[in-house]
Amino acid sequence: MVTRGHPTLRNGNGRLPGAHSGPSSVAAPTKVTAFVDWTAQMHNARALAIEEPHARAERTLKNVIRIIEKALAGREPSTRFLVALRLYHGWHKGFEATENRKAVAALIVETDFSDLPRSPNVRFSSEVGYGDELLAALPKRAHVRPPIHLPDTWRQRDRGSPRAEKMVDTALATDLLERARSDPHEWTLVLSEDDDVVPPVFTAEAWMKPYGGCVLIVRTRRSSRPFLKLGGIVKEVNP
């Protein structure tokens, strides 16, 4: 199930943890949506060689959490953040969930996200979205079983050819722009090593900047191409 908003961490009194009534109240955490290219992160985590899907997913998720923590702590070390993850990958063969999708879904259910961060200022929502259900598509475009807009994102181009991802990059770009339009005051991170995310990030930056929002491309590898003006929107992280 895709998260259309961001849950806010609160204590039993309905207040943010550590918050007090009156003028000394602690500010609510800055909400962040992290759009994650899962294939790239499996590569970054050196998880592609792991045969067992659950172990592969676990290593990748831990690496994703570590990268996000470093990116946010390095950018704004004194700000508190609440991060919602959205994961993009070829999750379905036709209407059938792939082994990666099943493993990630099971991992998300069993993970205690409150124990994941090492940074005291970064917390993660336990509700995780997937790119096969778009943030803004009409309900009538979604299937019933499974309840997604984009099946068959892991497909063969021709009979006998290897399977490859389809519609994944454009799904990420579409959701990024929807988030920038609907919540321009919040933060968005794009965990991707691919320059295909640059055009939607440029547009999201233009939409969000007047409202105080922020969009960053988070990478683990330095880009060697000098043609793009990426100053201020790329955060390079050594995981």
N, C-alpha and C positions, 0 to 999 in steps of 0.2 A: 504494500500500500504506500503510495507516495505521500509525503508530508507536504501539505500546501502551505502551512504556516510553520512557525518554530515554537515548540513548547518552551516555556520558561520555567527554570528550576525554582521551586519555592519550598519553604519549610511548612510545618504543620499549621502555622498561623496565617498562611497565605502570602507571606512576605518572602522576598529574595533572601537566600542564606546570608546571614550577617547583617541584614537590613534592620533599621530601627525607625520608628515613627519620629517625625519632627525634622528640624532643619539638618540634622547630622546623618540623614539616610544615605545609604550607599547606593550609588547609581546602578541601574539595571545593566546587565552585561550587554555588550555589543553583539548583535546577532549576525552570524556568518553562515552563508551557504557555500559549501565546498563541492564543486563540480569535479568529479574524479574520473579521469580516463583510466579505467581499471586495467586495461591491457598494458599501458605504459607503466603503471605502478607495479604490476607483476614483474615486468622487466627490471624496474629499479630495485625491487626487493630480491632479485635473483630467485624468483619463485617458479619460473616457467619450467625448470628442470624437475620440480617436485611432482611426482606422479599422483600422489594421493590428493584429491581435490580439497578436502578440509584443511590439510596442512598447508597447501598452497594458498588458500584463502586466508588462513590465520597469519601467515608470514606477511602477506600483502597488506592486510588491514593494519597490523602493527606498524608497518613501515609508513603507511598513509598517515596514521595518527602522529607518528614521530615527525614527519615532514610538516604537517600542519602546525604542530606545536612550535617547531623551530621558525616557521615562516611568520607566525603571529607574534611570538615572543621577540623575534628580531626586529619586527616592524614597530610594535607598540608594546614595550615591556611592562608598562604600568596599567594597561587596559585589560579589563575582564572580558572574555569572549565566550559565547555559547554557539557551538558549531553544529550545523545539521549537514549530514553527508548525502550526496546524490551520486550514484555509481553508474557509469556508462560502459557498456560492453556488449558483445553479441550474446545476449542472454537466452535466446530461444532459437531452436531449430524448428521452423514452422511454428506450431503452438506448443511444442515440447520444451520445457526448461532444460538447459544444458547442465552438465555436471558442475560447472563453475557456478551457475545460478543457484542450484540446490545447495551447494556447499556454503556459499556466501550467506544465503538466507538462513540456514541452520546456525551458522556462526553468529550472525547478528542476534538471533533469538537467545543464544546462550551467553552472550557477552555482557558483562557488567560494565557499561560505559563509564560509570562514575569512578572506576578503578584504573581506567586507561591512562589519563594524562599524568605526565610527570611535572608539568608546569602548573602552579597553583592558580594561574589566571586563565587557563583554557579548560573548558568543559565541553563534553560532547553529548548531543541528544541521542537517545537510544532508538529513535525513529529514523529509519534510513530509507531514502527514496531511490528508485531505479529509473534509468533513462527510457525504459520501454513504456512507461506511462507518463506522457507529457504533462507539464504543469498547466498548460492553457488550452489544450485541445478540447473540442466539444465532447460531451459524454457519448453522443451517438456514434462517435468514431472509435470508441473502445469496444473490444470484444467482451463477452461474458466470461468465458473460460478459455484462457486466463483473462482477468480483467485488465487488459493492456491495450494501448493504441498501436504498438509497433511489434508484432510478432515477426518471426523469420529474420532476425537480425544477425544470425549466424548461418550462412547459406552457401550453397554452391552456385557459381556463375553458370556452369555447364555440367552436364553429367560427366562424372569422372574427375572433375577439377576439385582442388582442395577447398574446404570451406573458408570463408572470410567474413569479416564484419561488414554490415551494410546498414546505413542510416544512423550509425552511432555518433559520428562527429557532428552531423547536422542536428541530431536530437539534443546533444549537449549545447550547441550554439543557440538553438531555439529556446531551450529552457533558461540559459544564461540571459538572453535578451528579455524574456518574460519576467525574470526576477528583477532585472535592472529597471524595467518599466513599472512593476507593481510595488517594489520596495526599494526605491532609489536611495534611501537614507541608510541602508544596511551595507554590509560588506559581502563581497563574493570572492572566492578563490577558485582558480581554474588549475587543477593539477594535471598538466599536460606538457609533453615535450615537443608537440607538433605545432608548427606555425599556422596550421589551419584554424586555430582558435584566435589568431590575432585580429582578423576583421571584426568578429562579434565583440571581442574585448574592447577594441577601439570605440565601437558604437556604445557599448555599455558604459564605458568611462564618460563619454559625452553626456549620456542621459543621467548618470548618477552624480557627477561632480557638482552641479548646482544645488543638490540636496544634501551634500556632505557625505555621500556614500563613497565606497572604495572598491575597486576591482583590481585583482592582482593575478598574474600568471605565475604559478609556482613551479620551478624547474629544478632538476638535479644536475642537468648538463648545460654547460655554457653554450649559447648559440654562437656559431662562427660566421653567421651571415650579417654583413654590416649594413644591409639595405633598409632595415626597418627601424623606425625611431621608437624604441621600447623603453626609454628612460622613465623610471618611476612606476612602471606597471609590471616589471618582471622581478620576482624575488627568487634568487638562486639559493638553494639549500643543499647542504651536504648531509645526507641522511645518516 
